[in-house]
Amino acid sequence: MLRIKRVYDKPDAGDGRRIYVDRLWPRGLKKEDAAIDEWLKELSPSDALRKWFGHEPDRFEDFRKRYIEELSAHENLASLERLASMAKEADVTLLYSAKNTEYNNAVVLKEFIVNTVSAKSGK
């Protein structure tokens, strides 16, 4: 199962493998306190897209489209396929640092993995 969660939220047993998917390390959080198994910053939005979005809810739909375009053209498709495969076999939690739980890159990344990567690979 694939889920998302703020990296600042307390880890729990149901998280499974914890994968951080933001480009920048979260402010005020020590690496040893984050309980992160892996950091896949290469799957985060480009710096230009991240800065343009600025977590503005009214820009989210455009952000979603642009980020999906980036993911679709992503040269590291293997990372996306590996995430889809891991989520089929065990619990995986994509971690993000944004304050907004509805409008962030992890929401889009999860959708993309479930609807596109998993669908294409039959997983």
SULUR-V587567 format. One line per field, one symbol per residue. ss: DSSP state (H for helix, E for strand, - for the rest). psi: psi as a letter, one per 40 degrees, with the letter a starting at -180 (. if undefined). burial: I if it has 24 or more other C-alpha atoms within 12 Angstrom, else O. A space follows every 10 residues. Layout:
# SULUR-V587567
ss = ???
psi = ???
burial = ???
This chain:
# SULUR-V587567
ss = -EEEEE---- --HHH-EEEE ---------- HHHH---EE- HHH---HHHH HHH---HHHH HHHHHHHHHH HH----HHHH HHHHHHHHH- -EEEEE---- ----HHHHHH HHHHHHHHHH H--
psi = hhiiihdeih iidedbhhhh fidiihhehi ddedfhdihg eeeiiidddd dddffhdeed dddddddddd ddehefdddd dddddddddi hhhhiieidh edgidddddd dddddddddd ef.
burial = IIIIIIIIOO OOOOIIIIII IIIOOIOOOO OOOIIIOOII IIIIIIOOII OOIOIOOOOI OOIIOIIIOI IIOOOOOOII IOIIIIIOOO OIIIIIIIOO OOIIIIIIII IIIIOOIIOO OOO
